């Protein structure tokens, strides 16, 4: 009887261990699926902004006009551009948050940050960023602030002729 009880306990213990292993596998698969869905949602948002610019001629006009500065834009185009930037930056902030949570590796996230920096090259984008930067999370804000500082330092060097041989 004792032997039968021992075998039953051993079988129950093995069953519990196998159940825990199966549960761990299920959780891992669920986590991978959630990461995949989050990445897909981020990509959809990025594509939405691209589609907006390519299918809405007035939005494209507003972006082109921003190259001459916010003060030279019509009120309508300025509003379009400002709201466009707010949406873009909110998407960047979300991508940055997902990166911090391990959704992206540095190798695949670094090109995004290079694109962010290049999009902050226009004076209009930097002016608007400085007006609204407090609306974004501190970690993300620090990244964009560093790009703005780098760009403006480069501009000052070019204007003063520093570093030119």
C-alpha positions in Angstrom: 0.0 0.0 0.0 2.8 2.4 0.9 4.5 1.7 -2.4 1.3 2.5 -4.3 1.0 5.7 -2.3 4.6 6.7 -3.2 4.1 6.0 -6.8 0.8 8.1 -6.8 2.7 11.0 -5.1 5.5 10.7 -7.6 3.0 10.7 -10.5 1.2 13.7 -9.0 4.4 15.6 -8.6 5.5 14.8 -12.1 2.1 16.0 -13.3 2.4 19.2 -11.4 5.9 19.8 -12.8 4.8 19.1 -16.3 1.8 21.5 -15.8 4.1 24.3 -14.6 6.4 23.7 -17.6 3.4 23.8 -19.9 2.1 27.0 -18.3 5.5 28.6 -18.6 5.5 27.7 -22.3 2.0 29.2 -22.8 3.0 32.4 -21.0 6.1 32.7 -23.2 4.1 32.2 -26.4 1.5 34.7 -25.1 4.2 37.3 -24.4 5.7 36.8 -27.9 2.2 37.3 -29.4 1.7 40.5 -27.4 5.0 41.8 -28.5 4.1 41.0 -32.1 0.8 42.8 -31.8 2.4 45.8 -30.2 5.0 46.1 -32.9 2.3 45.7 -35.5 0.3 48.5 -33.9 3.3 50.8 -33.9 4.0 50.0 -37.6 0.3 50.8 -38.4 0.7 54.2 -36.7 3.8 55.0 -38.6 2.2 54.0 -41.9 -0.8 56.1 -41.0 1.4 59.2 -40.8 3.0 58.4 -44.1 -0.3 57.8 -45.7 -1.6 61.1 -44.3 1.2 63.0 -45.9 1.0 61.1 -49.2 -2.8 61.3 -49.6 -3.6 64.7 -48.2 -2.1 67.4 -50.4 -2.7 70.2 -47.9 -0.7 68.3 -45.3 2.2 67.9 -47.7 2.0 71.7 -48.4 2.1 72.4 -44.7 5.2 70.3 -44.2 6.9 72.0 -47.1 5.9 75.4 -45.8 7.3 74.6 -42.4 10.8 74.7 -44.0 10.4 78.4 -44.2 9.5 78.7 -40.5 6.3 78.6 -38.5 6.0 82.4 -38.7 5.8 82.3 -42.5 3.0 79.7 -42.6 -0.7 80.4 -43.1 -2.7 79.9 -39.9 -4.3 76.8 -41.4 -1.1 75.2 -42.4 0.5 76.1 -39.0 -2.3 74.3 -37.2 -2.0 71.3 -39.4 1.7 71.1 -39.0 1.6 71.6 -35.2 -1.0 68.8 -34.8 0.9 66.6 -37.2 4.1 67.0 -35.1 2.2 66.3 -31.9 0.9 63.0 -33.3 4.4 62.1 -34.7 6.0 62.8 -31.3 3.3 60.9 -29.4 4.1 57.9 -31.7 7.8 58.3 -31.1 7.2 58.5 -27.3 5.2 55.2 -27.5 8.0 53.6 -29.6 10.5 54.8 -27.0 8.4 53.3 -24.2 8.2 50.0 -26.0 11.9 50.1 -26.6 12.5 50.6 -22.9 10.3 47.6 -22.1 12.3 45.4 -24.4 10.1 45.3 -27.5 12.9 46.5 -29.7 16.6 45.7 -29.6 19.1 48.6 -29.8 20.2 47.4 -33.3 16.7 47.8 -34.7 15.7 50.8 -32.6 18.8 52.9 -33.4 17.7 53.6 -37.0 14.4 55.0 -35.6 16.3 57.4 -33.4 18.4 58.5 -36.4 15.2 59.3 -38.3 13.9 61.2 -35.3 17.0 63.3 -35.2 16.8 64.0 -38.9 13.2 65.1 -38.6 14.2 67.6 -35.9 16.5 69.4 -38.3 13.9 71.9 -39.3 13.7 75.1 -37.3 9.9 74.8 -37.2 10.0 71.4 -35.6 12.5 72.5 -33.0 10.6 75.6 -32.2 7.4 73.6 -31.7 9.2 71.0 -29.7 10.5 73.7 -27.3 6.9 75.0 -26.9 5.4 71.6 -26.1 8.2 69.4 -24.8 6.8 69.3 -21.3 3.8 67.3 -22.6 6.0 64.2 -23.1 7.5 61.7 -20.7 10.9 62.8 -19.1 13.0 59.9 -20.6 11.7 60.5 -24.1 11.9 64.3 -23.7 15.6 63.9 -22.7 16.3 62.0 -26.0 14.7 64.6 -28.2 16.2 67.4 -26.2 19.7 65.9 -26.8 19.0 65.9 -30.6 17.8 69.5 -30.5 21.0 70.5 -28.6 23.2 68.6 -31.0 21.6 70.2 -34.1 21.7 73.7 -32.6 25.4 73.2 -31.6 26.2 72.1 -35.1 24.4 75.1 -36.5 26.4 77.5 -34.2 29.7 75.8 -35.3 28.8 76.3 -39.0 27.7 79.9 -38.4 30.9 80.8 -36.5 33.2 78.7 -38.7 34.3 76.6 -35.7 35.8 73.3 -36.6 36.2 74.2 -40.3 39.6 73.9 -41.8 
